[in-house]
Amino acid sequence: MAEEEIEYDGAGMQAAVYDEDNIVHLEWNEHIRRRPGMYIGKLGDGSSADDGIYVLLKEVLDNSIDEYMMGFGRQLQVDVTETTVTVRDYGRGVPLGKVVEVASRMNTGGKYDNKAFKKSVGLNGVGIKAVNALSSDFMIQSVRDGEMMRAQFCGGNLISETGIVPSDEPNGTLVQFTPDNTLFRDYHYREEFIVPLLKNYTFLNTGLTINFNGKKYVSRNGLLDLLGEAMTNDPLYPIIHLKGEDIEVAFTHANQYGEEYYSFVNGQHTTQGGTHLTAFKEALSRTIKDYFGRSNFEYSDIRNGIVAAISVKVEEPVFESQTKTRLGSRDMGPDGPTVAKYVGDFIKKELDNYLHRELAVADVILKKVQANERERKAMAGVTKKAREQAKKINLHNEKLLDCRVHLNDVKGDEAKKLESSIFITEGDSAAGSITKIRNVETQAVFSLRGKPKNTYGKTKKMVYENKEFNLLQAALNIEESIDNLRYNKVIIATDADVDGMHIRLLLLTFFLQFFPDLVKKGHVYILQTPLFRVRNKKTSKRTGKKLKEEPDDTYYCYSDEERISAINKLGVNAEITRFKGLGEISPEEFRGFIGADMRADRVSLHKEDGVGEMLRFYMGKNSIERQNFIIDNLVVEDDSQIS
């Protein structure tokens, strides 16, 4: 191009060419493959419950659940290997002439017809197409009244179809897919994330049986069963269970801090709540306040320690994203009341009636609210002083090195906020190594100084009186509610020694004592760093100097088994280094440990874990009991070692 043909902008820089050639048309499947985040959130590898491969599974399941909700098919067969999902329902089956279209033509589906699906989960005909487009293998088969149609796809492109042929199989739809490993790199499905998803479906659809990899899941009591399984502390009174035509709620209080909610719309787990949950919290607080005639009761005192679940069915619900984690609907349907009025009227009538019938339960609730009130007032002075102290200390300079996502308060960049994490480290050296090599866009660092205090059995007053904990809750932004959590992952990064393990336990005790929902919702992780480095120490026979290392000459080992395997690979030239602390690992070495291949184990919390007893045993004032346990369970290889 001649110089006079080049265009320049106002700053004298060469301008980018923008003409007809820049306008590109993408086929439906190519658009999904290029912008998967618009349809399924983050991609991930299956190590987190919100990774895309579980969204794909849910999209297929939702269609089958909609069939059950309309009264067709009481069983669902789900089989999942590490890489492939098969879902078979026994509903009506997709109309045979539309099997290819429902899987591959955007804005095509049965959910637009409210006569067929009145209160559906799937709404816009996108979900199953996204699964198809993002799968290397996708097959859909429908059987209706002795006839069958099957279609096979790859990346959303039709590979083959059978046409309509005779079949002796029962009615229903079968979908089998394998997520594309060029998009979901090194992924594999984990049962620990699938089982809670399937159980929620059974809790919300009483009588539905889901057979998953040879195990059967079914619920007879709905949300009552859900809370019974979800609670890790004993209820202070029997769970209150109320049901209406399009609403079901269950709640109780426990001796724990914070508020714990499970909310659903048309069977969809709205993990971020929405208009229905807001209405429920408001209505419950107001009804209890009015019942006791205590105008001075604060809603925070009424709800502190509550564990609750709400499920509503809404016609044509509006969610705030394709992943449907927050309800935005104002109304219950085109001709229905507002969500706030519907939920509010139901709670006011049914809960008030219940409290008048069950006076003993009402008395327990009153005592719990009054106890919360006394503790809040006792903390009032301490809380105000602690907040003022946190401002004076200048949190961001002394303790927290924040990430740019939050420093710049990037609006609308929810994908990056989902990727955000904070490392809680011990000591300056460990924090220094992570700080130098972290991803400054999404990774923050909070540095502890010394061991935190043991919070077991303490009241929340301690959080404000202790500088470390006060600043930590401020950094995480969880003082009022964990809904305000600034980071999707809270990663405890401590040394792989006795002191590091102790600090880890102290931090876990802090979270379990005061913010248990932070753990229950899967935000807390433990960073796994290598215990050993095994590398080739080959030297030159001529000079005696160490030869240049090849990429496969160094192995980072997270266990004795991995160490032994590395030694066997390198033979006599193996040089072994035992990492005792995070500060011993150079920043360059740390790059791989907190990057894309980071090993971070999610801390899970289940009823069967017996958290209360576990904390009492390990963190309580029962030193003699723990000492005897250690002595009784001490394993010594050689008796001569005992002196």
VMD Tcl script that draws the C-alpha trace (Angstrom):
set ca {
  {0.00 0.00 0.00}
  {1.38 3.42 -0.96}
  {2.03 5.77 1.92}
  {-0.66 8.22 0.80}
  {-3.26 5.42 1.07}
  {-2.63 4.82 4.76}
  {-5.17 6.39 7.12}
  {-4.11 7.94 10.44}
  {-6.15 8.82 13.50}
  {-6.19 12.11 15.34}
  {-3.12 11.19 17.39}
  {-1.06 10.45 14.28}
  {-1.31 6.67 14.74}
  {-2.17 4.36 11.87}
  {-5.93 3.69 12.02}
  {-7.33 0.16 11.98}
  {-9.14 -0.71 8.78}
  {-12.89 -1.23 9.26}
  {-14.89 -2.13 6.17}
  {-17.23 -4.82 4.79}
  {-14.55 -7.49 5.16}
  {-14.63 -7.01 8.94}
  {-18.29 -8.03 9.19}
  {-18.37 -11.77 9.95}
  {-21.37 -14.08 10.16}
  {-21.02 -17.01 12.57}
  {-23.11 -20.13 12.42}
  {-25.06 -20.82 15.65}
  {-22.65 -23.50 16.87}
  {-19.53 -21.48 16.03}
  {-20.86 -18.54 18.04}
  {-21.40 -20.78 21.07}
  {-17.94 -22.33 20.68}
  {-16.26 -18.92 20.41}
  {-18.23 -17.38 23.28}
  {-19.05 -20.30 25.62}
  {-19.05 -18.04 28.68}
  {-22.25 -16.37 27.45}
  {-24.04 -19.72 27.64}
  {-22.45 -21.79 30.41}
  {-20.30 -19.42 32.47}
  {-16.70 -20.52 32.92}
  {-15.27 -23.60 31.21}
  {-13.16 -25.21 33.97}
  {-11.90 -28.77 34.27}
  {-14.52 -30.22 36.60}
  {-12.69 -29.38 39.84}
  {-15.38 -26.85 40.87}
  {-19.14 -27.28 41.14}
  {-19.77 -24.30 38.86}
  {-17.51 -25.52 36.04}
  {-19.09 -25.67 32.59}
  {-19.25 -29.46 32.28}
  {-21.77 -29.54 35.15}
  {-23.81 -26.79 33.49}
  {-23.98 -29.00 30.37}
  {-25.23 -31.89 32.50}
  {-27.80 -29.65 34.17}
  {-29.10 -28.33 30.85}
  {-29.90 -31.88 29.73}
  {-31.37 -32.84 33.10}
  {-33.61 -29.76 33.13}
  {-35.43 -30.95 30.01}
  {-36.13 -34.32 31.62}
  {-37.23 -32.70 34.88}
  {-39.65 -30.50 32.94}
  {-41.25 -33.67 31.59}
  {-41.68 -35.01 35.13}
  {-43.14 -31.69 36.31}
  {-45.74 -31.98 33.57}
  {-46.66 -35.46 34.83}
  {-44.71 -37.71 32.47}
  {-42.05 -40.20 33.57}
  {-41.32 -40.96 37.22}
  {-37.80 -42.29 36.70}
  {-34.61 -40.85 35.31}
  {-31.47 -42.80 34.42}
  {-28.19 -40.90 34.66}
  {-24.84 -42.52 33.90}
  {-21.61 -40.54 34.02}
  {-18.06 -41.67 33.34}
  {-15.07 -39.35 33.72}
  {-15.79 -37.85 30.30}
  {-19.23 -38.89 29.03}
  {-22.81 -38.31 30.20}
  {-25.90 -40.37 29.36}
  {-29.37 -39.20 30.46}
  {-32.50 -41.25 29.71}
  {-35.95 -40.10 30.76}
  {-39.30 -41.81 30.30}
  {-41.41 -38.80 29.41}
  {-43.28 -38.16 26.19}
  {-40.16 -37.99 24.01}
  {-39.28 -35.16 21.64}
  {-41.66 -35.07 18.64}
  {-39.82 -37.25 16.14}
  {-39.91 -34.84 13.24}
  {-38.21 -32.16 15.37}
  {-35.37 -34.16 16.96}
  {-32.66 -32.56 14.79}
  {-34.10 -29.07 15.13}
  {-34.42 -29.02 18.93}
  {-30.73 -29.94 19.17}
  {-29.35 -27.67 16.48}
  {-31.63 -24.78 15.56}
  {-31.45 -21.77 17.88}
  {-34.68 -20.48 19.41}
  {-36.41 -23.77 18.72}
  {-38.05 -25.73 21.53}
  {-41.26 -26.68 23.28}
  {-40.91 -24.22 26.16}
  {-42.43 -21.31 24.26}
  {-45.81 -23.08 24.39}
  {-47.15 -22.60 27.91}
  {-49.81 -25.23 27.29}
  {-47.07 -27.88 27.12}
  {-44.71 -26.45 29.75}
  {-46.41 -24.09 32.19}
  {-43.62 -23.61 34.70}
  {-40.52 -24.78 32.91}
  {-36.84 -24.49 33.79}
  {-35.67 -24.23 30.18}
  {-37.10 -21.15 28.52}
  {-35.35 -19.99 25.40}
  {-34.35 -23.11 23.50}
  {-30.61 -22.52 24.00}
  {-29.49 -25.04 26.65}
  {-29.49 -28.29 24.66}
  {-27.95 -26.48 21.67}
  {-25.10 -25.27 23.86}
  {-24.49 -28.84 25.00}
  {-24.45 -29.98 21.38}
  {-22.13 -27.22 20.16}
  {-19.64 -27.72 23.01}
  {-19.47 -31.53 22.68}
  {-17.16 -33.55 20.47}
  {-19.84 -36.26 20.42}
  {-23.54 -35.59 20.92}
  {-26.40 -38.00 20.35}
  {-30.10 -37.45 20.89}
  {-32.70 -40.18 20.55}
  {-36.47 -39.96 21.00}
  {-38.99 -42.77 21.24}
  {-42.73 -42.13 20.83}
  {-45.41 -44.79 20.59}
  {-43.36 -47.52 18.93}
  {-41.23 -45.28 16.73}
  {-37.73 -43.89 17.19}
  {-35.53 -41.16 15.75}
  {-31.81 -40.68 16.47}
  {-29.34 -37.97 15.41}
  {-25.57 -37.77 15.92}
  {-23.54 -34.53 16.02}
  {-19.96 -33.34 16.42}
  {-19.38 -29.78 17.60}
  {-22.97 -29.00 16.68}
  {-22.60 -30.31 13.12}
  {-24.99 -33.09 12.10}
  {-23.10 -36.31 11.32}
  {-25.93 -38.77 10.82}
  {-29.61 -39.39 11.47}
  {-31.64 -42.57 11.33}
  {-34.93 -41.22 10.12}
  {-38.06 -42.49 11.86}
  {-37.81 -46.25 12.44}
  {-39.80 -48.83 14.47}
  {-38.78 -49.37 18.13}
  {-39.95 -51.51 21.03}
  {-38.36 -49.22 23.66}
  {-40.53 -47.25 26.11}
  {-41.30 -43.61 25.35}
  {-38.80 -40.98 26.33}
  {-35.65 -39.11 25.34}
  {-32.04 -40.23 25.57}
  {-29.14 -37.78 25.33}
  {-25.49 -38.79 25.38}
  {-22.63 -36.31 25.08}
  {-18.89 -35.95 25.57}
  {-17.68 -32.38 26.23}
  {-15.03 -31.25 23.74}
  {-11.63 -31.62 25.39}
  {-10.18 -28.88 23.19}
  {-12.44 -26.48 25.10}
  {-12.66 -28.21 28.50}
  {-8.99 -29.09 28.87}
  {-8.01 -32.05 31.05}
  {-11.54 -32.24 32.46}
  {-13.26 -35.09 34.21}
  {-16.59 -35.39 36.01}
  {-16.58 -35.80 39.78}
  {-19.41 -37.49 41.67}
  {-18.96 -35.13 44.63}
  {-20.48 -32.33 42.51}
  {-23.02 -34.42 40.63}
  {-24.71 -36.10 43.61}
  {-25.81 -32.82 45.32}
  {-27.25 -31.66 42.00}
  {-29.26 -34.85 41.58}
  {-30.41 -34.84 45.20}
  {-31.74 -31.31 44.80}
  {-33.82 -32.48 41.85}
  {-35.37 -35.20 44.02}
  {-36.01 -32.81 46.93}
  {-37.84 -30.47 44.58}
  {-39.77 -33.19 42.80}
  {-41.09 -35.55 45.46}
  {-41.66 -39.01 44.07}
  {-39.10 -38.66 41.27}
  {-36.52 -41.46 41.29}
  {-33.07 -40.79 39.83}
  {-30.82 -43.78 39.23}
  {-27.25 -42.56 39.06}
  {-24.38 -44.94 38.34}
  {-26.17 -47.77 40.13}
  {-27.40 -45.70 43.10}
  {-31.00 -44.62 43.69}
  {-32.03 -41.17 44.91}
  {-35.60 -40.30 45.88}
  {-37.30 -37.92 48.34}
  {-40.72 -38.17 50.00}
  {-40.67 -34.97 52.07}
  {-39.20 -32.38 49.74}
  {-37.47 -29.42 51.35}
  {-37.83 -31.05 54.75}
  {-35.45 -33.75 53.51}
  {-33.17 -31.14 51.97}
  {-32.66 -29.26 55.24}
  {-32.36 -32.51 57.16}
  {-29.39 -33.42 55.00}
  {-27.87 -29.96 54.55}
  {-27.75 -28.97 58.23}
  {-24.47 -29.64 60.02}
  {-25.74 -28.35 63.38}
  {-28.75 -29.66 65.26}
  {-31.98 -27.66 64.81}
  {-33.21 -25.75 67.86}
  {-36.79 -26.82 67.06}
  {-38.45 -29.16 64.54}
  {-38.12 -27.88 60.98}
  {-41.16 -25.81 59.99}
  {-42.41 -27.11 56.63}
  {-45.08 -25.15 54.72}
  {-46.46 -25.95 51.27}
  {-48.76 -24.14 48.84}
  {-49.75 -24.55 45.22}
  {-46.63 -22.89 43.76}
  {-44.51 -22.44 46.87}
  {-42.77 -24.61 49.46}
  {-40.65 -23.42 52.36}
  {-38.80 -25.06 55.24}
  {-36.76 -23.43 57.98}
  {-35.43 -23.67 61.51}
  {-32.73 -22.05 63.63}
  {-29.46 -23.56 64.82}
  {-26.70 -22.47 67.17}
  {-24.58 -20.95 64.41}
  {-23.80 -17.54 63.02}
  {-25.08 -16.03 59.83}
  {-27.98 -16.95 57.58}
  {-28.04 -20.08 55.43}
  {-30.44 -20.28 52.48}
  {-31.23 -22.70 49.68}
  {-33.47 -21.16 47.02}
  {-35.04 -22.62 43.88}
  {-37.24 -21.52 41.00}
  {-38.97 -24.15 38.85}
  {-36.46 -26.67 40.12}
  {-33.48 -24.46 39.30}
  {-31.03 -23.87 42.17}
  {-30.77 -20.08 42.31}
  {-27.50 -19.95 44.22}
  {-27.50 -16.14 44.11}
  {-31.10 -15.82 45.24}
  {-33.28 -13.20 43.61}
  {-36.71 -11.65 44.06}
  {-38.23 -14.79 45.63}
  {-35.55 -15.11 48.31}
  {-35.64 -11.40 49.11}
  {-39.42 -11.62 49.53}
  {-39.12 -14.70 51.75}
  {-36.58 -13.13 54.11}
  {-38.63 -9.96 54.42}
  {-41.92 -11.80 54.97}
  {-40.51 -14.25 57.51}
  {-38.91 -11.48 59.57}
  {-42.02 -9.31 59.49}
  {-44.37 -12.18 60.42}
  {-42.27 -13.26 63.41}
  {-41.91 -9.66 64.55}
  {-45.67 -9.08 64.31}
  {-46.49 -12.38 66.02}
  {-44.50 -11.45 69.10}
  {-45.66 -7.82 68.98}
  {-42.10 -6.59 69.40}
  {-41.70 -3.54 67.20}
  {-38.12 -3.10 68.44}
  {-36.98 -6.50 67.12}
  {-34.40 -6.15 64.37}
  {-34.62 -8.39 61.33}
  {-30.94 -9.35 61.70}
  {-31.67 -10.74 65.18}
  {-34.67 -12.69 63.90}
  {-32.66 -14.30 61.09}
  {-29.26 -14.85 62.67}
  {-28.72 -18.62 62.86}
  {-31.55 -19.43 60.45}
  {-31.30 -22.32 57.98}
  {-34.00 -22.13 55.33}
  {-35.07 -23.33 51.90}
  {-37.64 -21.89 49.51}
  {-38.94 -23.20 46.21}
  {-41.37 -21.34 43.94}
  {-42.87 -22.09 40.54}
  {-43.10 -19.10 38.23}
  {-44.56 -18.82 34.75}
  {-42.06 -17.49 32.23}
  {-39.38 -16.71 34.84}
  {-36.71 -14.15 33.98}
  {-33.21 -15.03 35.16}
  {-30.30 -12.64 35.17}
  {-28.06 -14.94 33.09}
  {-28.22 -18.07 30.95}
  {-26.90 -20.09 33.92}
  {-30.04 -19.08 35.88}
  {-28.42 -18.47 39.27}
  {-30.54 -15.42 40.21}
  {-34.23 -14.75 39.63}
  {-35.08 -11.34 38.25}
  {-38.83 -11.83 37.74}
  {-41.06 -9.28 39.40}
  {-44.28 -11.23 38.78}
  {-45.34 -14.85 39.28}
  {-46.67 -14.89 35.71}
  {-48.21 -12.72 33.00}
  {-51.53 -12.52 34.87}
  {-50.35 -13.30 38.38}
  {-49.46 -11.27 41.48}
  {-45.97 -9.97 42.13}
  {-43.46 -12.41 43.57}
  {-43.19 -10.26 46.70}
  {-46.96 -10.26 47.28}
  {-47.40 -13.97 46.55}
  {-44.57 -15.06 48.85}
  {-45.44 -12.45 51.48}
  {-49.14 -13.37 51.68}
  {-48.33 -17.09 51.91}
  {-45.78 -16.67 54.71}
  {-47.94 -14.23 56.66}
  {-50.91 -16.61 56.68}
  {-49.24 -20.01 57.02}
  {-46.43 -19.11 59.41}
  {-48.66 -17.06 61.68}
  {-51.14 -19.96 61.86}
  {-48.30 -22.37 62.61}
  {-46.91 -20.26 65.45}
  {-50.35 -19.97 67.03}
  {-50.68 -23.78 66.92}
  {-47.16 -24.68 68.01}
  {-46.60 -22.50 71.07}
  {-43.54 -24.45 72.23}
  {-41.77 -23.80 68.91}
  {-42.73 -20.12 69.09}
  {-41.15 -19.93 72.55}
  {-37.86 -21.38 71.27}
  {-37.81 -18.87 68.43}
  {-38.42 -16.02 70.87}
  {-35.53 -17.11 73.09}
  {-33.20 -17.44 70.08}
  {-34.08 -13.94 68.85}
  {-33.58 -12.47 72.32}
  {-30.20 -14.22 72.65}
  {-29.14 -12.78 69.28}
  {-30.28 -9.36 70.43}
  {-28.29 -9.53 73.67}
  {-25.12 -10.58 71.85}
  {-25.50 -7.87 69.22}
  {-25.91 -5.17 71.87}
  {-22.95 -6.51 73.82}
  {-20.83 -6.24 70.69}
  {-22.07 -2.81 69.65}
  {-19.24 -0.83 71.20}
  {-16.58 -3.33 70.20}
  {-17.87 -3.48 66.62}
  {-17.83 0.28 66.16}
  {-14.30 0.53 67.56}
  {-13.07 -2.35 65.36}
  {-14.50 -0.81 62.22}
  {-12.83 2.49 62.99}
  {-9.58 0.65 63.67}
  {-9.77 -1.17 60.34}
  {-10.09 2.17 58.52}
  {-7.10 3.67 60.36}
  {-4.87 0.68 59.68}
  {-5.23 1.07 55.92}
  {-6.06 -2.53 55.17}
  {-4.91 -2.54 51.58}
  {-1.36 -1.54 52.43}
  {-0.75 -3.54 55.58}
  {-2.42 -6.89 55.01}
  {-3.99 -7.16 51.61}
  {-2.49 -7.02 48.16}
  {-5.65 -6.90 46.09}
  {-6.20 -7.95 42.50}
  {-7.08 -5.57 39.70}
  {-10.58 -6.98 39.25}
  {-11.51 -5.47 42.60}
  {-9.14 -2.53 42.70}
  {-10.64 -1.27 39.46}
  {-14.14 -2.48 40.39}
  {-14.65 -3.89 36.90}
  {-18.36 -3.64 36.24}
  {-19.99 -6.28 34.12}
  {-16.93 -8.52 34.09}
  {-18.57 -11.30 36.10}
  {-16.43 -13.99 34.46}
  {-13.26 -12.44 35.89}
  {-14.86 -12.00 39.29}
  {-15.71 -15.70 39.25}
  {-12.04 -16.39 38.63}
  {-10.92 -14.16 41.50}
  {-9.22 -15.75 44.48}
  {-7.36 -14.72 47.62}
  {-4.44 -16.58 49.18}
  {-4.26 -16.46 52.97}
  {-0.58 -16.98 53.72}
  {1.61 -17.20 56.80}
  {4.66 -15.00 57.10}
  {6.32 -12.47 54.82}
  {8.48 -14.94 52.85}
  {5.56 -17.08 51.73}
  {3.48 -14.02 50.89}
  {6.45 -12.60 49.01}
  {6.86 -15.66 46.79}
  {3.17 -15.78 45.89}
  {2.96 -12.00 45.44}
  {5.81 -11.90 42.92}
  {4.36 -14.57 40.68}
  {0.56 -14.28 41.13}
  {-1.85 -13.25 38.43}
  {-2.38 -9.63 39.44}
  {-5.66 -9.49 37.53}
  {-7.50 -12.10 39.59}
  {-5.31 -13.26 42.52}
  {-5.03 -11.36 45.82}
  {-2.84 -12.10 48.85}
  {-3.64 -11.65 52.55}
  {-0.66 -12.10 54.87}
  {-1.06 -13.41 58.41}
  {1.45 -12.48 61.08}
  {1.96 -15.40 63.42}
  {-0.64 -17.94 64.41}
  {-4.25 -16.78 64.64}
  {-6.17 -17.40 67.84}
  {-8.32 -20.46 68.45}
  {-11.93 -19.29 68.01}
  {-13.68 -22.49 69.08}
  {-16.46 -21.78 71.56}
  {-15.99 -18.02 71.31}
  {-18.62 -15.44 70.38}
  {-18.34 -13.18 67.35}
  {-17.11 -10.45 69.66}
  {-13.68 -12.08 69.35}
  {-13.63 -11.41 65.60}
  {-13.74 -7.68 66.24}
  {-11.36 -7.73 69.18}
  {-8.69 -9.65 67.25}
  {-6.80 -7.55 64.72}
  {-6.04 -10.42 62.33}
  {-9.63 -11.67 62.14}
  {-11.11 -8.18 61.99}
  {-8.96 -7.33 58.98}
  {-9.56 -10.72 57.35}
  {-13.34 -10.39 57.45}
  {-12.97 -6.85 56.11}
  {-10.75 -8.09 53.26}
  {-13.27 -10.80 52.36}
  {-16.18 -8.36 52.82}
  {-18.25 -10.92 54.76}
  {-19.04 -8.96 57.91}
  {-22.69 -8.46 56.98}
  {-23.27 -11.44 54.68}
  {-21.20 -13.87 52.64}
  {-23.34 -12.79 49.68}
  {-20.92 -9.85 49.56}
  {-17.83 -12.11 49.34}
  {-15.25 -10.36 47.15}
  {-13.44 -13.50 45.98}
  {-14.88 -16.70 44.56}
  {-12.10 -18.78 46.11}
  {-10.58 -18.31 49.56}
  {-7.37 -20.36 49.46}
  {-5.51 -21.24 52.65}
  {-1.80 -21.45 51.78}
  {0.31 -22.69 54.71}
  {3.59 -24.56 55.09}
  {3.64 -28.35 54.79}
  {4.78 -28.85 58.37}
  {3.22 -29.15 61.83}
  {2.96 -25.39 62.36}
  {1.44 -24.93 58.91}
  {-1.13 -27.62 59.60}
  {-2.01 -25.97 62.92}
  {-2.54 -22.59 61.25}
  {-4.71 -24.29 58.64}
  {-6.87 -25.82 61.37}
  {-7.15 -22.51 63.20}
  {-8.36 -20.78 60.04}
  {-10.82 -23.55 59.27}
  {-12.13 -23.31 62.84}
  {-12.61 -19.57 62.34}
  {-14.63 -20.08 59.16}
  {-16.67 -22.97 60.54}
  {-17.40 -21.11 63.77}
  {-18.49 -17.78 62.33}
  {-19.01 -18.22 58.57}
  {-20.01 -21.88 57.99}
  {-21.91 -21.01 54.82}
  {-18.62 -19.89 53.28}
  {-17.49 -23.51 53.49}
  {-20.87 -25.04 52.60}
  {-21.08 -23.02 49.41}
  {-17.67 -24.27 48.30}
  {-15.61 -21.07 48.58}
  {-12.82 -22.35 50.88}
  {-9.85 -24.27 49.49}
  {-6.55 -25.70 50.72}
  {-3.53 -25.04 48.49}
  {-1.45 -28.14 47.94}
  {2.21 -27.38 47.34}
  {4.92 -30.00 46.61}
  {6.69 -31.66 49.49}
  {9.70 -32.65 47.40}
  {11.66 -31.60 44.34}
  {13.47 -34.45 42.65}
  {15.84 -33.45 39.84}
  {18.65 -34.80 37.76}
  {22.07 -33.88 39.18}
  {24.11 -35.16 36.19}
  {27.58 -33.63 35.98}
  {30.12 -33.49 33.20}
  {32.78 -36.20 33.40}
  {35.31 -33.73 31.96}
  {34.65 -30.62 34.07}
  {32.66 -31.99 37.01}
  {30.11 -29.20 36.54}
  {26.38 -29.75 36.54}
  {24.97 -30.21 33.05}
  {22.09 -28.13 31.77}
  {18.75 -29.50 32.96}
  {16.24 -30.75 30.45}
  {12.52 -29.97 31.00}
  {11.83 -33.53 32.17}
  {14.77 -33.54 34.59}
  {12.79 -31.99 37.46}
  {9.78 -33.49 39.21}
  {7.67 -31.79 41.88}
  {6.19 -34.41 44.19}
  {3.17 -34.02 46.45}
  {3.51 -37.37 48.22}
  {6.06 -40.06 49.08}
  {4.63 -42.19 46.27}
  {5.32 -39.45 43.73}
  {8.81 -38.95 45.18}
  {9.67 -42.64 44.84}
  {8.34 -42.69 41.28}
  {10.52 -39.69 40.34}
  {13.61 -41.28 41.90}
  {12.99 -44.45 39.91}
  {12.79 -42.41 36.69}
  {16.04 -40.51 37.33}
  {18.00 -43.35 38.94}
  {21.29 -42.65 40.68}
  {21.41 -39.05 39.57}
  {18.35 -38.06 41.60}
  {18.81 -35.03 43.86}
  {16.03 -34.69 46.44}
  {14.96 -31.45 48.15}
  {12.37 -31.43 50.93}
  {10.37 -28.19 50.99}
  {9.59 -27.33 54.60}
  {7.97 -23.97 53.97}
  {6.41 -21.95 51.20}
  {9.16 -19.37 51.58}
  {11.73 -21.96 50.45}
  {10.08 -22.24 47.04}
  {11.38 -19.63 44.63}
  {8.91 -17.33 42.88}
  {9.70 -18.91 39.52}
  {8.99 -22.37 40.88}
  {5.77 -21.07 42.45}
  {4.48 -20.04 39.02}
  {3.21 -23.53 38.22}
  {1.79 -24.15 41.68}
  {-0.71 -21.25 41.62}
  {-1.36 -21.12 37.88}
  {-3.70 -23.05 35.62}
  {-2.54 -26.38 37.06}
  {-2.89 -25.29 40.70}
  {-3.80 -28.07 43.10}
  {-6.39 -26.63 45.46}
  {-8.65 -28.99 47.39}
  {-12.13 -27.66 48.12}
  {-13.13 -27.93 51.78}
  {-16.47 -29.73 51.96}
  {-18.92 -29.93 54.82}
  {-21.51 -32.64 55.28}
  {-23.91 -33.65 58.03}
  {-22.16 -36.99 58.52}
  {-18.86 -35.20 59.21}
  {-20.09 -34.37 62.72}
  {-18.51 -30.92 62.60}
  {-19.56 -29.93 66.11}
  {-17.97 -32.98 67.74}
  {-14.94 -32.76 65.47}
  {-14.24 -29.15 66.44}
  {-14.80 -29.92 70.12}
  {-12.29 -32.78 70.00}
  {-9.54 -31.07 68.02}
  {-9.96 -27.45 69.12}
  {-11.65 -27.65 72.55}
  {-10.12 -27.51 76.02}
  {-9.74 -31.27 76.23}
  {-5.96 -31.53 76.05}
  {-5.78 -34.77 78.05}
  {-8.31 -36.46 75.75}
  {-6.28 -35.51 72.67}
  {-3.03 -36.56 74.32}
  {-4.43 -40.00 75.13}
  {-5.73 -40.32 71.57}
  {-2.25 -39.61 70.18}
  {-0.63 -42.12 72.54}
  {-3.20 -44.82 71.77}
  {-2.85 -44.33 68.01}
  {0.89 -43.79 67.80}
  {2.46 -46.08 65.23}
  {6.15 -46.85 65.77}
  {8.04 -48.98 63.29}
  {10.73 -50.00 65.77}
  {10.16 -50.45 69.54}
  {13.73 -49.35 70.16}
  {12.73 -45.82 69.10}
  {10.68 -45.43 72.28}
  {12.79 -43.97 75.05}
}
mol new
graphics top color blue
foreach p $ca { graphics top sphere $p radius 0.5 }
foreach p [lrange $ca 0 end-1] q [lrange $ca 1 end] { graphics top cylinder $p $q radius 0.2 }
display resetview
